[in-house]
């Protein structure tokens, strides 16, 4: 059925064409299609033509209490018929055959037989057809059945968008109870969100054992809103609730409510809550609720009344006169700031759970969950990886381990080691390396000194951050990059930390000015980040003496209050100029700090830049050794892989095929050596056993040899 809907049958025009073809075929065989050759005449006309010797031959067949006579004329006869399709109102046609019916009495048959013999007209008789009734039924009833069938199918296709192909089923909800057998997610599979799980465990416990709460006069929250950045596990938490709760769980997306037909969204909301109330106690989960829960009258979407009607119905169902006893509504969104205030008030969404980015402990727990089915080498330290991935959410960490597994498979390994995870981090942060890109020596040297400038400033101002890695290998849109990680997770940022970050970002451009006495476009992203930090210091954090402790913008960079969606600032033009001057001052001070540091460490700057030109990538251990001693540390081993050094896809493919052939050859050699050793070990006991056997056994053994 799904294949039919996805193919030609999905087009209603196909049904119309088929229907017209069937009607045409029926008309051809039973209508006027044969009017030019055969004509129905009266019995008296038949007798008259028979007496006039105009008939060549005819046949008589009993049919339903009468005799049906069909025959041919000796010569074509002209008959005039009335029709509304010709200009004169009548049409003259030539007929060669005829058909008529006569009564079944002996005198009529005798008269016809006598006249036929007199004029030597051939007369034939046929037996009565037993299937005449079914033929009439097929001819007259079947077209009506086919017509109604195609009409029903076309109406079903018209209503497919709103009701799975059923007629007038637009307003039915698409949410279905989740099958507990198919959902294998439990709270144990959700890591790094202990407080969030505890809040939801309480909801599940109330549904299973409400007496514990009702005896204390408690009322379970009628709605739970999960909010937080993308990828933090909001939907996964909802799946865990569905897996843990032994109650019906209805899941639907916010975009499934609104269709092109007016009133469909409100009708689906009503139908959804009716299903949930019938199955109470139950849980409704609405993913991406901001699709229908945006603030009303905000001016977005051109006054979409359909969306507002859906929201109004949702508000009524959650907390109205009818009530929704025994139904708990869960919703997830990453844009809680645009939701309507009426949706967020107590009585609707009583409990708001912020599912934020995990800390270092949470990241380690998430990595352990996703590493359960992956063989890790002994040199892999998940705790160290969690420290190297600040700001990563659950989806990022899962992708990190998956990329590492893919790299290990590409390198023909049986375990995922630290080098795979290190490369996977770079791929997730900046994209795959572009080692085949042609870079001029001058540009390569500029990038090396640029990244070395970031590194030197980061090493000197290392109170809050540590230089983890620096490379000049192009990745994504970056010609090179330096990764500076915080020493520990920080919930707060001091003014000193912010100034050090900006100074580190300005180190690249400052190095270009000192070494090459020119500027390049490679520092544009550094300026963007530095400007964003400096503007946040002035407009959000109150770190400017000129403006004081005033919040002028929100966290998203929009004007703080009263601006709505217009984007117009609420402060004066003088304040805007003051903000710009303060941002320039902060960045200028950071620029001067970076220049001073690089002038004091020219030797170390050149050493690290030369090392980058030679090795392309330096890790934390190598950077510290170069900065302190001027030399590279002892090399542990070669972590490079031949297939990753190849310049083209064909070279990479040949290298992998060569390594695979070598691996198979070594495997076959091991199997052959093991087989020969087994054969030799079996031959010695066999000879000793043969010596102790009977003479006839020796004879059989010799014969077989």
NORMO-V839542 format. One record per pair of residues at least 4 apart in sequence whose ideal C-beta (glycine too) atoms are under 7 Angstrom apart, sorted by the first residue. I is the first residue (numbers start at 1). J is the second residue. Records with the same first field share a line. If there is no record, write none. Layout:
I=J ; J
This chain:
1=5
2=6
3=7
4=9
5=9 ; 10 ; 165
6=10
8=14
9=14
10=157
12=16 ; 154 ; 157 ; 158
13=17
14=18
15=19 ; 150 ; 153 ; 154
16=20
17=21
18=22 ; 150
19=23 ; 147 ; 150
20=24
21=25
22=26 ; 143 ; 146
23=27 ; 143
24=28
25=29
26=30 ; 143
27=31 ; 33
28=33
29=33
30=139
34=38
35=93
36=93 ; 94
37=95 ; 96 ; 97
38=95 ; 97 ; 98 ; 99
39=79 ; 95 ; 98
40=99 ; 100
41=45 ; 46 ; 98 ; 100
42=100
43=47 ; 100 ; 101 ; 102
44=48
45=49
46=50 ; 69 ; 100
47=51
48=52
49=54 ; 55
50=55 ; 112 ; 115 ; 116 ; 121
51=115
53=119
54=73 ; 74
55=71 ; 73 ; 74 ; 121
56=72 ; 73 ; 74 ; 121
57=71 ; 72 ; 121 ; 122
58=69 ; 70 ; 71 ; 123
59=69 ; 70 ; 71 ; 124 ; 125 ; 126
60=67 ; 69 ; 123 ; 125
61=67 ; 68 ; 126 ; 128
62=67 ; 128
63=68 ; 128 ; 132
64=132
65=104
66=101 ; 102 ; 103 ; 104
67=101 ; 102 ; 104
68=101
69=99 ; 100 ; 101 ; 102
70=99
71=97 ; 98
72=96 ; 97
73=77 ; 96 ; 98
76=94 ; 95 ; 96
77=95
78=92 ; 94
79=93 ; 95
80=90 ; 92
81=90 ; 91 ; 93
82=89 ; 90
83=90 ; 91
86=90 ; 91
102=108
103=108
106=110
107=111
108=112
109=113
110=114
111=115
112=116
113=117 ; 123
114=118
115=119
116=121 ; 123
131=135
132=136
133=137
134=138
135=139
136=140
137=141
138=142
141=145
142=146
143=147
144=148
145=149
146=150
147=151
148=152
149=153
150=154
151=155
152=156
153=157
154=158
155=159 ; 167
156=160 ; 165 ; 166 ; 167
157=165
159=163 ; 165 ; 166 ; 167 ; 168 ; 169 ; 170
160=164 ; 165
161=259
162=169 ; 170 ; 171 ; 259 ; 261 ; 264
163=169 ; 170 ; 172
164=169
170=259 ; 261 ; 264
171=264 ; 267 ; 268 ; 271
172=268 ; 271
173=252 ; 268 ; 271 ; 272 ; 275
174=252 ; 256
175=250 ; 251 ; 252 ; 272
177=248 ; 249 ; 250 ; 279
178=183 ; 242 ; 249 ; 251
179=183
180=243
183=239 ; 242 ; 243
184=243
185=189 ; 236 ; 239 ; 240 ; 243
186=240 ; 243 ; 244
187=197 ; 201 ; 240 ; 244
189=240 ; 369
190=197 ; 233 ; 236 ; 237 ; 240
191=365 ; 366 ; 368 ; 369
192=358 ; 362 ; 363 ; 365 ; 366 ; 394
193=197 ; 233 ; 237 ; 355 ; 362
194=198
195=199
196=200 ; 237 ; 353 ; 355
197=201
198=202
199=351 ; 353
200=204 ; 237 ; 241
201=205
202=206
203=207 ; 220 ; 224 ; 241 ; 328
204=208 ; 241 ; 244 ; 245
205=209
206=210 ; 213 ; 220
207=245 ; 247 ; 281
208=246
210=214
211=215
213=218 ; 220
214=218
220=328
221=350 ; 351
222=318 ; 319 ; 324 ; 328 ; 329 ; 347 ; 348 ; 350
223=318 ; 329 ; 348 ; 349 ; 350
224=328 ; 330 ; 349 ; 351 ; 353
225=331 ; 336 ; 349 ; 352 ; 353
226=234 ; 237 ; 330 ; 331 ; 332 ; 353 ; 355
227=333 ; 334 ; 336 ; 352 ; 354 ; 355
228=232 ; 234 ; 334 ; 354 ; 355 ; 356
229=334 ; 357 ; 393
230=334
231=393 ; 394 ; 395 ; 396
232=355 ; 356 ; 357 ; 393 ; 394
233=237 ; 355 ; 394
234=238 ; 332 ; 355
235=239 ; 287 ; 332
236=240
237=241 ; 355
238=242 ; 285 ; 330 ; 332
239=243
240=244
241=245 ; 283 ; 330
242=249
245=249 ; 283
247=281 ; 282 ; 283
248=279 ; 282
249=283 ; 285
250=272 ; 275 ; 276 ; 282 ; 284 ; 285
251=285
252=256 ; 272 ; 286
253=287 ; 288
254=286 ; 287 ; 288 ; 289 ; 290 ; 291 ; 292
255=288 ; 291
257=265 ; 268 ; 269 ; 292 ; 310
258=265 ; 292 ; 306 ; 307 ; 310
259=264
262=306
263=267 ; 309
264=268
265=269 ; 292 ; 306 ; 309 ; 310
266=270 ; 309 ; 310 ; 313
267=271
268=272
269=273 ; 310 ; 313 ; 314 ; 317
270=274 ; 313 ; 317
271=275
272=276 ; 284
273=277 ; 317 ; 324 ; 327
274=278
275=279
276=280 ; 282 ; 284 ; 327
277=324 ; 327
280=325 ; 326 ; 327
281=326
282=326 ; 327
283=328 ; 330
284=327 ; 329 ; 330
285=330
286=329 ; 331
287=332
288=332 ; 333
289=293 ; 331 ; 332 ; 333
290=294 ; 333 ; 335 ; 338 ; 339
292=307 ; 310 ; 311 ; 314
293=311 ; 339 ; 340 ; 343
294=298 ; 300 ; 338 ; 339 ; 340
295=338 ; 339 ; 340
296=308 ; 311 ; 340
298=565
299=565
300=565
301=307
304=308
305=309
306=310
307=311
308=312
309=313
310=314
311=315 ; 340
312=316
313=317
314=318
315=342 ; 343 ; 348
316=320
317=324
318=324 ; 329 ; 348
319=347 ; 348
331=349
333=339
339=343 ; 344
341=345
343=348 ; 349
344=349
346=350
357=391 ; 393
358=362 ; 363 ; 366 ; 393 ; 394
359=489
360=364 ; 386 ; 387 ; 489
361=365
362=366
363=367 ; 386 ; 389 ; 392 ; 397
364=368 ; 382 ; 383 ; 386
365=369
366=370 ; 394 ; 397
367=371 ; 382 ; 385 ; 386 ; 397 ; 401
368=382
370=397 ; 398 ; 401
371=376 ; 382 ; 401
374=401 ; 405 ; 416
375=414 ; 415 ; 416
376=380 ; 415 ; 416
377=415 ; 416 ; 417
379=417 ; 418
380=416 ; 417 ; 418 ; 421
381=385
382=386
383=387
384=388
385=389 ; 421
388=425 ; 468 ; 485
389=397 ; 400
390=485 ; 486 ; 489
392=396 ; 397
394=398
395=399
396=400 ; 428
397=401
398=402
399=403 ; 428
400=404 ; 424 ; 425 ; 428
401=405
402=406
403=407 ; 424 ; 427 ; 428
404=408 ; 416 ; 420 ; 421 ; 424
405=409 ; 416
406=410
407=411 ; 420 ; 423 ; 424
408=413 ; 415 ; 416 ; 420
411=641
412=659 ; 663
416=420 ; 421
418=422
419=423 ; 639
420=424
421=425
423=427
424=428
425=429
426=430 ; 475
427=431 ; 432
430=475 ; 476 ; 478 ; 481
431=475 ; 476
432=475
433=473 ; 475
434=474 ; 475
435=473
436=647 ; 648
437=474
439=443 ; 444
440=444
441=445
442=446
443=447
444=448 ; 472 ; 613
445=449 ; 613
446=450 ; 512 ; 516 ; 520
447=451 ; 472 ; 479 ; 480 ; 522
448=452 ; 472 ; 609 ; 612 ; 613
449=453 ; 511 ; 512 ; 515 ; 609
450=508 ; 511 ; 512 ; 522
451=455 ; 470 ; 472 ; 480 ; 481 ; 482 ; 508 ; 612
452=456 ; 511 ; 605 ; 608 ; 609 ; 612
453=457 ; 507 ; 508 ; 510 ; 511 ; 598 ; 605
454=458 ; 482 ; 504 ; 507 ; 508
455=459 ; 467 ; 470 ; 482 ; 608 ; 623
456=460 ; 507 ; 597 ; 598 ; 601 ; 604 ; 605 ; 608
457=461 ; 503 ; 504 ; 507 ; 594 ; 597
458=462 ; 465 ; 467 ; 482 ; 484 ; 504
459=467 ; 627
460=597 ; 601
461=500 ; 503 ; 504
462=466
463=500
464=486 ; 487 ; 497 ; 500
465=484 ; 485 ; 486 ; 487
466=484 ; 485 ; 487 ; 620
467=482 ; 484 ; 620 ; 623
468=483 ; 484 ; 485 ; 620
469=483 ; 618 ; 619 ; 620
470=482 ; 612 ; 618 ; 623
471=480 ; 481 ; 616 ; 617
472=480 ; 612 ; 616
473=480 ; 616 ; 617
474=478 ; 479
479=522
484=504
486=490
493=497 ; 498
495=499 ; 543
496=500
497=501
498=502 ; 533 ; 537 ; 543
499=503 ; 590
500=504
501=505 ; 533
502=506 ; 530 ; 533 ; 534 ; 586 ; 587 ; 590
503=507 ; 590 ; 593 ; 594
505=526 ; 529 ; 530
506=510 ; 526 ; 530 ; 590 ; 591 ; 594
507=511 ; 594 ; 598
508=512 ; 523 ; 526
509=513 ; 519 ; 523 ; 526
510=514 ; 591 ; 594 ; 595 ; 598
511=515 ; 598 ; 605
512=516 ; 518 ; 519 ; 520
513=517 ; 519
514=598 ; 599
523=527
524=528
525=529
526=530
527=531
528=532
529=533
530=534 ; 587 ; 590
531=535 ; 583 ; 587
532=536
533=537
534=538 ; 583 ; 586 ; 587
535=539 ; 583
536=540 ; 541
537=541 ; 543 ; 544 ; 586
538=543 ; 544 ; 547 ; 579 ; 582 ; 583
539=552 ; 553 ; 579
540=551 ; 553 ; 555
542=548 ; 549 ; 550
544=582
546=578 ; 582
547=578 ; 579 ; 582
551=560
552=560 ; 571
553=557 ; 558 ; 559 ; 560
554=558 ; 560
558=563 ; 567
559=563 ; 568 ; 569 ; 570
560=570
561=570
562=570
563=567 ; 568 ; 569 ; 570
569=576
571=575 ; 576
573=577
574=578
575=579
576=580
577=581
578=582
579=583
580=584
581=585
582=586
583=587
584=588
585=589
586=590
587=591
588=592
589=593
590=594
591=595
592=596
593=597
594=598
595=599
596=600
597=601
598=605
601=605
602=606
603=607
604=608 ; 627
605=609
606=610
607=611 ; 626 ; 630
608=612 ; 623 ; 626 ; 627
609=613
610=614
611=615 ; 618 ; 626 ; 632
612=616 ; 618
618=622 ; 623
619=623
620=624
621=625 ; 633
622=626 ; 632 ; 633
623=627
624=628
625=629 ; 631 ; 632 ; 633
626=630 ; 632
640=644 ; 645
642=655
643=652 ; 655 ; 656
646=651 ; 652 ; 655
647=651
648=652
649=653
650=654
651=655
652=656
653=657
654=658
655=659
656=660
657=661
658=662
659=663
660=664
661=665
662=666
663=667
664=668
665=669
666=670
667=671
668=672
669=673
670=674
671=675
672=676
673=677
674=678
675=679
676=680
677=681
678=682
679=683
682=686
683=687
684=688
685=689
686=690
687=691
689=693
690=698 ; 701
693=697 ; 698
695=699
696=700
697=701
698=702
699=703
700=704
701=705
